[in-house]
Amino acid sequence: MELHILEHSLKVASIEKEGIQICTHGLIKLAFLASKTRCKFFSLTETPEDYTIIVDEEGFKELPQSEHISVADATWLALNVVSGGGNASNSQPIGVTKIAKSVIAPLADHNISVFMLSTYQTDFILVRERDLPMVMHTLSSEFTLLRVVNGETFAAHDLGVTNGFVKPKLVPRPIIHPLSSPSNMFCVTSLDPDTLPSVATLLMDVMFYSGGPKESGASSEDSSHIRFFSFSLIEGYISLVMDEQTTQRFPNNVLFTSASGELWKMVRIGGQPLGFDECGIVAQISEPLATADIPAYYISTFKFDHALVPEENIQSVIGALRTKSTAQ
């Protein structure tokens, strides 16, 4: 197995719902006019609370300075686990539960916070740039570490960190945050970039206008229908996460679908906004799913985390996670 360290230096930011209007010009340019920018990594996720943007430094220049934008105080790097070599973006996704024990858990054991972005194509593990030496030290025995530069892979050289680390004490991971499951079902899909212009107006409406401002953190939404939409354009590949009703607005044969037409249910993690410094949140969720061999997508946002599991597994997932929590 290979662990690719991508070349993008990333910013993670929150855009308040009431401030989205001043950002739409830059966001539309990043999403639909990528050839007019030097941005290679762009993701925008809307939740009931806000918009979370993950973007490289070139793309961040397209956004205005505003009191409505909060930026996480770190530069982040994206890691990819690739099975059997090849380019991460066109390989089959490994799945967050498949890397729970080999990547997510060891990083949590070493007190390294991660920020997850699952897409239709692959799973990105974001770590702070300053944590990279510890990340490489932790994972070097399990993976071939490679840096990706301009699409080419090169051996990732040791950053001079060879000893002095204390072996972590392994402890159980209780689910310490409240869990909820909205009523809507979700699709994880993609589309051919060549067809993007034909649905650009529709996508703009979905991304910025049709949802409308919602009361931030309204508890009534936690157990019912919530607003959630994610658009990623990363190295030329598009990924979309939207609820079933939204997919029905798209013309036939535009969105990619799996042979099974699989629908996903969401587990939302957090009662109060999660902190960027807290470690182990992804591990607390992904490890039990891995043990049960349940596939999952995982999307971290500025305030909360979200896991998507197959529709038929949602009750057993919620039950297993809550049982694990109360057992600790």
Buried (B, 14 or more C-beta within 10 A) or exposed (E): BBBBBBBBBBBBBBBBBEBBEBBBEBBBBBBBEBEEBEBBBBBBBBBBBBBBBBBBBBBBEBBEEEEBBBEBEBBBBBBBBBEEEEBBBEBEBBBBBBBBBBBBBBBBBBEBBBBBBBBBBBBBBBBBBEBBBBBBBBBBEBBBBBBBEEEEBEEBEEEEBEEEEEEEEEEEBEBEBEBBBBEBBBBBBBBEEEBBEEBBEBBBEBBBEEBEEBEEBEEEBBEEEBBBBBBBBBBEBBBBBBBEEBBEEBEEEBBBEEEEEBBBBBBBBBBEBBEBEEBBBBBBBBBBBBEEEBBBBBBBBBBBBBBBBBBEBBEEBBEBBEEBBEEE
